[in-house]
Amino acid sequence: MSMVRTLGLGAGLFFAVATAAMANDVSLPAYGNVGHQNTAAYVFTAQSSGDLESYFTGSTATDTEILGVLVNGVEEGTISLANHGTPLGYEWNFGPSLSQPVVVATGDTITFFINDENPTRDIVPGHDNIFYSNANMNSYNNQPVQHIFSAAFGGGTISAGGQSAFVPAGTYVGFEDLPANVADWNYNDETFVFNIVAPTTSLGPTGSQNSPGGIPEPATWGLMLVGFGGLGALLRRARAKGLATA
């Protein structure tokens, strides 16, 4: 049975949560089955139109990776938000400048990807590893591989590595940056929160941590997370397809 989790928030409630959260640190969503591949599957669908914004929330990875996005299967904007050297809470609109954000429309499918620039375990020798938030776009032994963990984030001040920053409510995503055969499945190698904001409030790559900009409109930051009955179902369908065509 499929499961749909719709994230939505009214303006009044958002500001109440934001004000309360700034008084104390909040915890980011945490993957609860470290060491094992995530069996959930996700599709990110824009519930409204606006600028796509991301907020860096940390990394424990050795490798260096950068983040990009596909909108309806087409790569948009630029690849940035490096997991090393980016300040906690840094806001980025996926575009090359403040005036050139990536804009999404209601119903658009949003797919994130990381480009591992110095893989310790390269899949193709001499080439970067690229992993997507859509498990069907990642493959090992002809099976889909889930390289993300995702959950709703209510907003608040977070702290890590001696830094603190306020991150607004949105959808949290954590990537696993190693190939399936050697992955540690901690989903903490490139992490960020994303939402959709009104075009007039977008800060873009010139924004700074703890900035008041990028406040989501009522119900605008909401994105739909669709579970397809778990990655196990995807694996079973892939195996059945292989048997049918053999």
C-alpha positions as a printed Julia matrix, in Angstrom:
246×3 Matrix{Float64}:
  0.0     0.0     0.0
  1.39    3.36   -0.96
  1.83    6.04    1.63
  1.62    9.78    1.02
  2.97   12.29    3.48
  2.09   15.87    2.6
  4.08   18.63    4.24
  2.21   21.89    4.66
  2.29   24.79    7.09
  0.34   28.0     7.56
  2.09   31.32    7.97
  1.03   31.86   11.57
  2.13   28.42   12.7
  5.44   28.73   10.83
  6.38   31.95   12.61
  5.34   30.5    15.98
  7.53   27.45   15.44
 10.43   29.57   14.19
 10.32   31.92   17.17
 10.2    29.09   19.7
 12.87   27.02   17.98
 15.46   29.78   17.98
 15.62   29.67   21.78
 17.03   26.13   21.84
 18.8    23.86   19.41
 16.69   21.29   17.63
 17.75   17.93   16.25
 17.81   17.08   12.59
 15.98   13.93   11.48
 18.22   10.9    12.0
 18.37    7.67   10.05
 17.54    4.91   12.5
 19.05    1.87   10.8
 22.69    2.85   10.22
 24.68    0.12    8.53
 21.73   -1.06    6.46
 20.36    0.36    3.22
 17.23    2.49    3.62
 14.2     0.53    2.37
 11.97    3.6     1.87
 11.5     5.16   -1.56
 10.82    8.85   -2.17
  9.44   11.13   -4.85
  9.63   14.89   -4.25
  6.76   16.76   -5.92
  6.34   20.53   -5.69
  3.01   21.45   -4.11
  3.28   25.08   -5.25
  5.36   27.34   -7.47
  8.4    29.36   -6.42
 12.17   29.36   -5.96
 13.79   26.12   -4.86
 15.99   26.8    -1.82
 18.4    24.59    0.11
 20.11   25.02    3.49
 23.28   23.12    4.31
 23.01   21.06    7.49
 26.35   19.27    7.7
 28.45   16.27    6.65
 30.62   13.58    8.2
 32.05   12.39    4.88
 35.69   12.03    3.92
 34.94   12.45    0.22
 34.08   15.84   -1.26
 30.76   16.14   -3.04
 28.58   18.85   -4.5
 24.82   19.0    -4.94
 22.69   19.41   -8.06
 19.04   19.09   -9.06
 16.87   17.74  -11.86
 13.42   19.22  -12.45
 11.18   16.84  -14.37
 14.28   14.88  -15.32
 16.23   17.85  -16.71
 19.31   19.18  -14.93
 18.76   22.78  -13.85
 20.95   25.55  -12.44
 24.46   24.82  -11.21
 26.14   22.21   -9.01
 27.35   23.59   -5.68
 26.77   23.43   -1.89
 29.97   21.47   -1.24
 29.87   19.25    1.82
 33.28   20.58    2.91
 33.82   24.27    3.6
 30.18   25.37    3.41
 28.96   27.18    6.55
 26.2    25.49    8.52
 22.82   26.87    7.48
 24.12   28.41    4.25
 21.25   29.08    1.84
 21.55   28.32   -1.88
 18.96   28.62   -4.66
 20.65   26.16   -7.07
 21.27   29.0    -9.52
 24.46   30.78  -10.61
 23.4    34.08   -8.99
 20.84   35.74   -6.73
 18.76   36.74   -9.76
 18.88   33.31  -11.39
 17.32   30.79   -9.01
 15.93   27.44  -10.05
 12.16   27.94  -10.21
  9.68   25.09   -9.89
  5.97   24.9   -10.64
  3.22   23.0    -8.89
  3.44   19.34   -9.82
  7.09   19.38  -10.86
  9.16   16.35   -9.91
 12.36   17.31   -8.08
 15.32   14.92   -8.06
 18.55   15.76   -6.24
 21.96   14.29   -6.95
 25.45   14.44   -5.51
 28.64   14.42   -7.53
 31.45   12.8    -5.52
 34.5    14.62   -6.84
 37.18   12.5    -5.17
 35.64    9.07   -4.59
 37.58    6.71   -2.39
 35.71    3.92   -4.17
 35.02    4.9    -7.78
 32.46    2.92   -9.75
 34.06    3.76  -13.09
 37.84    4.17  -12.63
 38.9     7.78  -13.08
 35.36    9.18  -12.98
 33.26   10.89  -10.32
 30.48    8.94   -8.63
 26.98   10.38   -9.07
 24.06    9.28   -6.9
 20.41   10.37   -7.14
 17.55   10.81   -4.67
 15.48    8.51   -6.88
 16.55    4.94   -6.09
 15.6     3.77   -9.58
 18.33    6.01  -11.02
 21.01    4.26   -8.96
 21.97    0.69   -9.76
 24.16   -2.06   -8.35
 24.01   -5.56   -9.8
 21.05   -4.33  -11.87
 19.07   -3.51   -8.72
 17.9    -0.06   -7.53
 19.88    1.45   -4.66
 18.57    4.0    -2.14
 21.21    6.68   -1.56
 19.09    9.03    0.57
 17.16    9.25    3.81
 14.5    11.97    4.0
 12.0    13.31    6.53
 10.11   16.47    7.4
 12.03   19.11    9.41
 10.09   21.57   11.52
 12.69   24.34   11.53
 14.94   25.68   14.26
 18.49   26.39   15.3
 20.94   23.55   14.71
 24.54   23.17   15.88
 27.44   21.13   14.52
 31.21   21.44   14.39
 31.26   24.52   16.59
 28.75   26.35   14.38
 25.1    27.24   14.95
 22.53   28.39   12.41
 18.8    28.77   12.02
 17.29   26.57    9.31
 13.64   27.08    8.32
 11.08   24.32    8.05
 11.26   22.09    5.01
 12.27   18.64    3.87
 15.5    17.13    5.18
 17.63   14.99    2.85
 20.76   13.04    3.77
 22.89   11.34    1.11
 25.06    8.22    1.27
 28.14    8.81   -0.92
 29.67    5.33   -1.23
 28.78    2.63   -3.78
 26.44   -0.08   -2.53
 29.14   -2.72   -2.16
 31.15   -0.61    0.32
 28.56    1.85    1.7
 28.29    2.39    5.45
 24.65    3.55    5.05
 24.82    6.4     7.53
 23.14    8.85    5.12
 25.12   11.74    6.56
 27.59   12.57    3.79
 25.78   15.56    2.22
 22.79   16.79    4.2
 20.46   19.71    3.61
 16.93   21.0     4.08
 15.0    22.31    1.09
 11.78   24.22    0.56
  9.99   26.43   -1.97
  9.85   30.17   -1.32
  8.23   33.19   -2.95
 10.55   34.64   -5.63
 10.87   37.98   -3.81
 12.34   36.35   -0.71
 15.01   34.2    -2.39
 18.55   34.89   -1.23
 20.5    32.62   -3.54
 24.22   31.88   -3.3
 24.99   35.34   -1.88
 22.83   34.66    1.17
 24.39   34.16    4.56
 23.74   31.79    7.41
 21.07   32.85    9.91
 19.56   35.12    7.28
 15.88   36.02    7.7
 15.32   35.69    3.95
 13.79   32.76    2.15
 10.7    32.56    4.36
  8.25   30.11    2.79
  4.8    31.31    1.82
  1.82   29.62    3.51
  1.83   26.0     2.36
  4.42   26.92   -0.29
  7.4    25.04    1.1
  5.34   21.88    1.37
  6.53   18.97   -0.74
  5.02   15.55   -1.1
  7.0    12.48   -0.08
  5.55    9.37   -1.66
  6.52    5.95   -0.3
  6.18    3.12   -2.79
  5.86    0.41   -0.18
  9.59    0.42    0.42
 12.63   -0.28   -1.66
 11.99   -3.99   -1.19
  9.0    -3.68   -3.52
 11.19   -2.0    -6.12
 13.7    -4.81   -5.86
 10.97   -7.43   -6.21
  9.57   -5.71   -9.3
 13.04   -5.45  -10.82
 13.64   -9.16  -10.28
 10.21  -10.07  -11.68
 10.86   -7.97  -14.78
 14.19   -9.69  -15.28
 12.54  -13.13  -15.07
  9.8   -12.12  -17.48
 12.27  -10.97  -20.11
 14.79  -13.77  -19.63
